[in-house]
């Protein structure tokens, strides 16, 4: 076995049907007395349920979380937390809401209790992203890692099928890149392959039957594993592309990951054969790039950047930005090749097998 370093993150997980009822206990464990509850406008009802559970420990609700965490939103939420004297943030929702909690924690060190209602897995990572002047800046900081995560499958039952599907493929993207990260190790590799397997098997069931609690539980488990992988190792080309596209063109986060992932895999296929073998095995023997594309197609998600609002005249800019300060990647990166990748993603072409 090769030498490696594995850093275990300090994380507490409460998992199970009805687990949200244990929120007051989790807040009390942190010694907190005043919780700012975070959500999007669409999840205001969920946030109000949280304040009811917290009772007098609820300080207020901030319901303007947005994709890619605009700096203006982060600053507004930080000021509200300060004004209310909050000593903990409770984030209920998907990556946008949990990302806002991270932006608050970054400057205030307030602990976060995350209650994910999608399958993206960002709640398990110390990675944050904030968008300013159309550029999304990401970083890794232990202060933004949630102290507790509550996984309750019942909270995903009202997810529209497309959001369930795309957030799950977003999580698969974390697992895929963990397999060929320079920090990859036997622990995260096992978790990544298991994550891809469980998500690729549970998402079709969940999209067809929204009340399938067993499928929802399995998908949350897969998302947890994917997020834990991303939290432990570095990211590569796929995440660089998505950070660039999301911050600059404000594309919907999970849909963007879903569209780009098959093309990122195809780009790296020859340079990461062991990772590709594991992805194929997790998909039941399918070609890695085609298998993810076909999964997305079968789930009824968007397959092209054109469909989700990417302007064609922005492809050149995106290729330039993505290659200016590139992340590590197993396959060398050059502007012409990245432009070709993005063009295929824009057109929604099914990747070739080789």
C-alpha positions, 0 to 999 in steps of 0.5 A: 500500500502506498504512503498517504495522509488522511485528515479526519475532520471533527464532525458530528452527524445525527442521521435518521427519520425524524432526526430534526426533532433533535435540533434543540439538543444539538444547539444545547450541546454547543452551549448556544443560546441565540440561533440565527436560522438561515434559509432561502425565500422558498424555504421560509416555512422550513425555517419557521418550523426550526424556530418553533423547535428552538423556542426561545433559543431562536433569535430570528430568520434570515431568508435571503440565501442565494446561489454562489453566496454574493458578497452583499448577501454575506455581509447583510447576514453577518450584520444581522447575526451581529445585531441579534447577538446570535451565537450559532447559525442553523442552516436549513436547505441546500448548498446556497443556504449552508454556504451562507452559513459558512460565509458568516462563520468565516468572519465571526467563527459562529458555529453552524448546525446544518440541516441539508434538504438536498443531496449536494454534500457541502455540509460535510466540507470546510470549503466555502465560496463567495462571489464578488464582482462576478468572480467566485472565490473559494477557500478551505478553512476549518472555521466554516466546517459545520459542528453538527449535521442533521440528516432527516430523509423526510425533509427531502420528500418535497424536493422537485425531482429535478432538484433531487436529481441534479443535487445528487449528481453534484455530490457524485462530482465530489466523489469523482474528483476525490478518486484522482485527487493528489491527496487521494488515500484508501479511506476516501477512495472507498467512500467515493466509490460507495458514494457513486454507487449508492447515488446512481442507484437511489436517484432514479428511484427517488425521482420516480417515487418522491415518497420513497424514504428508503431511497431518500435515506440511501441518497443522503448517505451517498451525499454524506460520503461524497461531501466527506471526500471533498472535505478531506482531499483537493479538487480538480478541473471539474470544480474549477470549471463550475466555480468559474461558470457559476460565479461569472455567469450565475448559472444554477449550481447543481444543474451546472455540475450535472451538465459539466461532469460527464465532459470533465470525466471524459477529459481526464479519462486517459490520465486517471485509469484507476479512478475511471475503473472505480467509477465504471464499477460503481456505475455497473460497468458503464463507461464513466463519462457516458454512464454519468451522462446517461444517468442524467438523461434518464433522470430528466435533467438538463444536458447542455449549458445552453439549456441553463442560461450559458451565453455562447459568447461567454465560452471563450471568457470561461476557458480563459478564466478557468486556465488562468489559475488552474486547480491540480488536474491529472490531465494537463490543462490548456485553453484550447482543450478547455474551450473544446470541453466547454463547447461540448458541454454547451451543446450537450453532446454525449461523450464518446467512449474513448 
